[in-house]
Amino acid sequence: MLRSGRRIAAELEALLREHDHPVARALVMPRVARGSGPDGAWTRRDHRWAVVGGAVAFVIGWTIAIGVFSIADRYPAGTRWNSVLTGVGLFFALGGMFLGWQGFKHARAAVGRSSDELADR
């Protein structure tokens, strides 16, 4: 089942890539951040900026979430506004946590030594 799904996705991607309509081509266009190194390779500086961006997104998301949760606590539990604001706060909390995790994945590459530096020892 998984193989047939992959095959269908690959055929759909090839069909959209060949289509003349700009929206169809935009759906399959690669969206990848290129690094500042040679041939678009990620440098340590790029990884550090990804970590900083993830940390900032984490702090902003959780700050908004805590603010929205405090406003939601002003309404009695179970009311419409309490439920809506709690959902919005949960959205920002999980979004901030996800973006922080995405940035944290670059932490090891941001401070680690490259294979070129290890070979020079």
N, C-alpha and C positions, 0 to 999 in steps of 0.2 A: 504494500500500500504506500509506504514511504517513497519507494523508488518511482512508482508511477506518479506520485505528486511532484517529485523533483523533475521528472521528465516533462510533465505538463507545464510546470513553472518555467523550465528552460525554453520550451517551445513558445510559450506566451511571451517571454522576454525577447526572443529572437523576432517574433512577429511584430512586437511593439517597436523594437529598434529599427526595423526596416520601414515602418510606417512613415508617411509624409507629414502627418499632423504633428505640430510642435508639442502638444500636450502628451501625446503618446511617447515621443522620444524623451520628454522630460521625466516621465515616470521611470524610465530605465537608465537615466543618466547617473553615473557614479557620483556620489556625494562624499568625498573623502577629503579630510584636511591634509594638505601636503606640507611636509616639513620644510625647513629652511636650508637643509643640507643639500649636498649634490644629488641630483636626480630625484629631488623631493623626499629624501630620507629625513627621518626625524632625528634631530640633535638633542643633546641633553637639555639645552635651553628650551626647546619646544616641549619636552616632557615636563620641565619645571613649570612652564606657563599652563600646561594642562592641569597640573596638580593645583596651582594657585587658583585657576578658574573653577575647578571642582570644589575647592575649599570655600571660595567666595559664594558660589551657588548654594552650597550646603548651609552656610551661615545665613544668607538672605532667605532661603526657603524656610528654615526653622524659625527665624525671627518673625516672618510673616505668619507662620503657622501658630506660634505661641501667642501672637497678638490676636489672631482670629479666634483661637480657643478661649482666650480671656474674655473676648466680647461675647462669645457663645455662652459662657458661664453666667452671664447676666440674665439670661432667659431661663425659665423653668425647664427642667429636663423633660423631653418628649414633645416640646412644642415645635412648631414648624421652623421658627428662626433658629432654635438651638440645633435642630437636625441639619439645616442647610449650612449654617456656619461651621458646625463640626465637620461636615463633609468637605467644605472648602479648606478648612485647616488641615484635614487629613491629606487632601490633594497636595498642598504645599509641603507638608512634612515628608510625604513619600517622594515627591519630586525632588526636594532638596537632598534627601538621602540617596536617591538614585544618581543624581548629578555629582554628588560628592564621591560616591563609589566609582563612577566613571573616571573622575580625576585621580582618585587614589590608585587606580590601576597603573598609572604612569609613575608612581613614586619610586619604585625600584629602579626604573630606567633613568630617572632624574638625578639620582645620587650615586648610582653604580658606576663602575668603571667599564669602559668599552673594551672590546676584545683587542683593539689596536693598542690600547694602553697596557693591557696585560702582556701582550707580545713583546713590548719594548723593555720589559723588566729584565 
